[in-house]
């Protein structure tokens, strides 16, 4: 795999807490105050109880690889420099499943159930400017 390339991303009002936390090296997810359900960061309502008053909650950044794919075709022009890259579904230790990019990971060693951990990487744009810090994941090194 080549070095990760991420198109520039800019925060909006809804994503501001998520990106502010990512810039500090922290992964946020959503938590339902009624039933305690932990949900993906983009959740707007709790699927169990319908609550729309979700709170931000820190996640450990630890997870398990559920599935993955190597992307060889350019899905959109802004990702042309990134191909090929690894995209994956990760189940966080707290429960939510996230669709993520895998970085610093050899695809030959991937398997379902592989422990992964969050990595915080800059999104880039043309020239030297950068966008927001993004959350990606990488396979965890096996203990020696």
PyMOL commands that set and color helices and strands:
alter all, ss='L'
color gray80, all
select helices_A, chain A and resi 16-23+77-82+107-109
alter helices_A, ss='H'
color red, helices_A
select strands_A, chain A and resi 27-31+38-39+55-59+62-71+85-92+97-102+115-124+130-139
alter strands_A, ss='S'
color yellow, strands_A
deselect
rebuild
show_as cartoon
